Amino acid sequence: MAKKTIPCTVNGKKREYTVDIRSSLSDMLRGQEGLDSIKHGCDVGECGACTVLIDGKPFNSCIYLAVWAEGKTILTLEGLSDKKGAISDIQQAFIDEGAVQCGFCTPGFIMASVPIINSEEPTSRDDIRKQVAGNLCRCTGYEKIINAIEKTQHKRIEEKKAK
Amino acid sequence: MYDFKNLYEPTSVEEALKLKKEHPEALILAGGSDILIQIREGKLAGCDLLNIYGLDALRGICMEEDGSLLIRPLASFTDITMHPLIKKHIPVLGEAVEQIGGPQVRNIGTIGGNICNGVTSADSAGTLKAYDAVLEIASIDGTRILPYADFNLKPGKVDLRPGEILTGIRIPKASWENTYGDFIKYAMRKAMDIATLSCSVNVRLSSDKKKIERLRIAFGVAAPTPIRAFTAEKSAEGHALNEGLLKKISEGVLADVMPRTSWRASKEFRLHLVEELARRATIASIEKAGGKING
C-alpha cells in the first residue's frame, strides 16, 4: 500500500514518520513512537480513550487519519511530564482524588481536561462535565474525575494569581 | 489501519473537482466522523476516498458584502459555535451544533459532512432549513446554487451529482436579520447521542413586539428527511402572541410531519414531541425576541 512521510511535532519534538496512508493517528503514534498512553478503546470515536491534543484541541486519534497530522503540533499524556519524567499536577490530582480505578480511560480524560485546567476563569462543574462528555469511564462514576479536574484548575488559577 | 483502497489527496479545490470528475465513485472525506466509522464497521470497506479535509479554502465563516453569512463546508461544529458572526447573528445554529457528540467529535465533525450525509437526525439541518440556507455546489464545469430546501432527495441521499462537491452554505441577510431562534434536541443522553426528535424555530416579531411577523419551524427525525412545517408557519403569520398562537402551531406541525416508529421511539411519542418541542421552542424564541405570550 502507498506510504507517506508525515512531518509533525509530537510532545515538543520535531518528528517524521513514514506511514501506510491507511493508518490512524493512534496507529502512528503508538506504533512508531511507542506512545502507549493512547488507548484503542472503541476505535470509532465514542469512548475518548485515544484523546490527544492537536494544535491545542482534543481529538479522538482513532478517527483521525495519520496523513492529516502533517505540520500539526500534537500533545499526548507522555508530553505532560517534566524533563525528569515527574508527573504533572493533573495526573497527581487524579491519584489523590481516587479518580483512577482500572486506568484505561485515564489518559484520555486527562488530555480532554487540559484545555479546562489551562483556562483563566473557573469552570462550573456542569461545564466540566460537558467538556469531558466525549470520554467514558466504566469504573469511577465520574464524580472523582470531575473533582480532580476542578481541584487542578483552581490550583492553577491560584498559582497564576500569586505570580 | 483503515480498510480503504485509494486515497486521493488534492491540494486545491480545483484539483479536488478534477479528481472527483475522474473518480466519481470516490467518497468525499471531510472530518471522517461518519465515513471512517462506517469503514471500521465494514459497511464501506474497500472504498476510495477523496480527502478534502486539508483544503483550507473550504474552511471558515465570513459575512459577504450583501450581508449573507457564508459558512464553508469544512467549518467544524466547534468553529461554528465559537465564531463571533454566528454568536451575533444566528446563535441558535451554534447552540444546535454544540449538542452533537462530545467535544472531540465537534472538533473534527464538519457542517458540510453533516448535511451531505442526508440523514434526518443531522443536528445542523433543522436550523439551516429554518433559515432558508442556500448551497453552493461546484463541479469542474461550473458552480450551481441550490436552496437547501431541495437538497435532501431521500434518507441518506442528497442532490450531489457525479463530480460535484459542496463548497458553501449561505444564509441570506433577509433570512437571518432581526430573528431570534431556539433549538431543542430530545435525546436519551445530553452528549454522544442521536436526536429522537429535534426542533428549530426562529421568529421575527413586529416592531411593537405584539405580533409574529414571520415564524419558521423545522424538524429533524419527524420525517424521512429534515423538514419545514409550512402549515404551522403560515398559520402563525401576523398572529398575536397568545395561547391561540401556540394552539395553531401545535395543530399546524402535526399536519406537516410524518414520523415513524424506530427502536429509539414510537411514532406516537414522536408526534407528542413534535407538538411539545414546537411549543417550547416557539415560546423560547419569542422570549429571546423580547416578546411575551399573553403579555
Interface residues (C-beta under 8 A of the other chain):
Chain A: A2 D20 I21 R22 S23 S24 D27 D43 V44 G45 E46 G48 T51 K57 P58 F59 N60 I63 Y64 L65 V67 W68 E70 A112 K130 Q131 V132 A133 G134 N135
Chain B: M1 Y2 D3 F4 L7 E9 L29 G32 S33 L36 I37 R40 E41 N51 Y53 G54 T78 G101 G102 P103 Q104 V105 N107 I108 K190 A191 M192
